[in-house]
Amino acid sequence: MTNARLGAANAGINAQNANIAAMLSANGQLGTGVVNGVNAGSAAGNQAAQNFDLFGGAGQLQQQADQAALTNAYNQWQLNTQYPWQNLDNYWNIVGNKSWGGLNNTATSGSTVETQNPSFNQIANTGMSLGSGAYDLFGGKGGGGLFGGGGLFGGGGYTDPTSSFI
């Protein structure tokens, strides 16, 4: 009986040892699971940060594209707004910056040469005189002129020499 009791006690100890080994193994697996969870959490945080950076980069690209469109529209508006003034400035550079009717001083080799520029009124009067002369030449005042009603080639100034014989 002693052997049987000893065998039973030995079997109980073996069962306890097996139970302890199983609990230690479970603890090891739990520890591994915790470490894996912590690592997964860190990886997820890093992945989220990378995603945030990617979204931020995409947002910057979107903002740059939107800004390019706005800048283009502004430049077109500014060009259209400034176009008449640019034309006026170009006209001024051709016509307006001359010294109409004033003296134009030109320095050459230590001496100053003054030239008289015609005034705007002088130029306008010359143009009107030429126009008036052309108007008169073509019989603009109702008679005379080279081609007018009483002019050389008009109705009464020139007669065909052969017409008087018919």
C-alpha positions in Angstrom: 0.0 0.0 0.0 2.7 2.3 0.5 3.8 1.8 -3.0 0.3 2.6 -4.2 0.2 5.7 -2.1 3.6 6.7 -3.3 2.5 6.1 -6.9 -0.6 8.2 -6.4 1.4 11.0 -4.8 3.9 10.8 -7.7 1.1 10.9 -10.2 -0.4 13.9 -8.5 3.0 15.7 -8.6 3.4 14.8 -12.2 0.0 16.3 -13.0 0.9 19.5 -11.1 4.2 19.7 -13.0 2.3 19.3 -16.3 -0.2 22.0 -15.2 2.6 24.4 -14.2 4.4 23.7 -17.6 1.1 24.5 -19.4 0.6 27.7 -17.5 4.2 28.8 -18.1 3.7 28.1 -21.8 0.5 30.1 -21.8 2.3 32.9 -20.1 5.0 32.8 -22.7 2.4 32.9 -25.5 0.7 35.8 -23.7 3.9 37.7 -23.5 4.6 37.1 -27.2 1.1 38.3 -28.0 1.6 41.5 -26.0 4.9 42.2 -27.7 3.3 41.6 -31.1 0.4 43.9 -30.1 2.8 46.7 -29.1 4.8 46.3 -32.3 1.5 46.4 -34.3 0.4 49.5 -32.5 3.7 51.2 -33.3 3.6 50.1 -36.9 0.0 51.3 -37.2 1.1 54.7 -35.8 4.0 54.9 -38.2 1.7 53.9 -41.1 -0.8 56.6 -40.1 1.9 59.2 -40.0 3.1 58.1 -43.4 -0.5 58.3 -44.7 -0.8 61.8 -43.2 2.4 62.9 -45.0 1.1 61.4 -48.3 -2.2 63.2 -47.9 -0.4 66.4 -47.0 1.7 66.1 -50.1 -1.4 65.5 -52.2 -3.0 68.6 -50.6 0.1 70.6 -51.5 -0.1 69.5 -55.1 -3.8 70.3 -55.2 -3.1 73.8 -53.7 -0.4 74.4 -56.3 -2.7 73.4 -59.1 -5.4 75.7 -57.8 -3.0 78.5 -57.2 -1.6 78.2 -60.8 -5.2 78.5 -62.2 -5.8 81.6 -60.0 -2.5 83.2 -60.9 -3.2 82.6 -64.6 -6.7 84.1 -64.3 -5.2 87.1 -62.5 -2.5 87.6 -65.1 -5.1 87.5 -67.9 -7.3 90.0 -66.1 -4.3 92.3 -65.5 -3.2 92.0 -69.2 -6.7 92.9 -70.3 -7.0 95.7 -67.9 -3.6 97.2 -68.8 -3.9 96.6 -72.6 -5.5 100.0 -73.3 -3.0 101.8 -71.2 -0.2 99.9 -72.8 -1.5 101.1 -76.2 -1.7 104.6 -75.0 1.8 104.4 -73.7 3.0 103.0 -77.0 1.2 105.9 -78.8 2.8 108.4 -76.4 6.3 106.9 -77.1 5.7 107.5 -80.9 3.9 110.8 -80.9 3.5 112.3 -77.4 7.1 112.6 -76.2 8.2 114.9 -79.0 8.8 118.6 -78.3 5.9 119.8 -80.5 6.5 123.6 -81.1 9.4 123.7 -78.7 13.1 123.8 -79.2 15.0 120.5 -79.4 18.5 120.9 -78.0 21.1 118.5 -79.4 24.6 118.7 -78.0 27.3 117.8 -80.4 31.0 117.9 -79.6 30.7 120.6 -77.0 28.3 122.8 -78.9 24.5 123.0 -78.6 22.4 122.9 -81.8 18.8 124.1 -81.4 16.3 123.0 -84.0 12.7 124.3 -84.2 10.1 121.6 -84.2 6.7 122.4 -85.7 3.9 122.8 -83.2 0.8 120.6 -83.2 -1.2 123.5 -84.5 1.2 124.1 -87.4 1.0 120.5 -88.4 -2.8 120.5 -88.1 -3.1 123.7 -90.1 -0.9 122.3 -92.8 -3.0 119.2 -93.0 -6.2 121.2 -93.2 -4.8 123.5 -95.9 -3.8 120.5 -98.0 -7.2 119.0 -97.5 -8.9 122.2 -98.4 -6.8 122.6 -101.5 -7.6 119.1 -102.7 -11.3 119.8 -102.0 -11.1 122.9 -104.2 -9.1 121.1 -106.9 -11.9 118.6 -107.3 -14.6 121.2 -107.4 -15.7 121.0 -103.8 -17.2 124.5 -103.5 -19.8 123.9 -106.3 -17.9 125.2 -109.2 -14.5 125.4 -110.7 -11.8 123.1 -109.8 -10.1 120.7 -112.2 -12.9 118.2 -112.1 -15.8 120.2 -110.7 -19.0 121.4 -112.5 -17.3 124.4 -114.1 -13.8 123.0 -114.1 -11.5 121.9 -116.9 -12.7 118.3 -117.0 -16.1 119.0 -115.5 -19.4 120.0 -117.1 -18.7 123.5 -118.4 -15.0 124.3 -118.5 -13.8 122.1 -121.3 -15.6 121.8 -124.6 -14.8 119.3 -127.2 -13.7 121.0 -130.4 -15.4 118.5 -132.6 -18.8 119.0 -130.9 -19.3 122.5 -132.3 -19.2 121.2 -135.9 -22.0 118.7 -135.5 
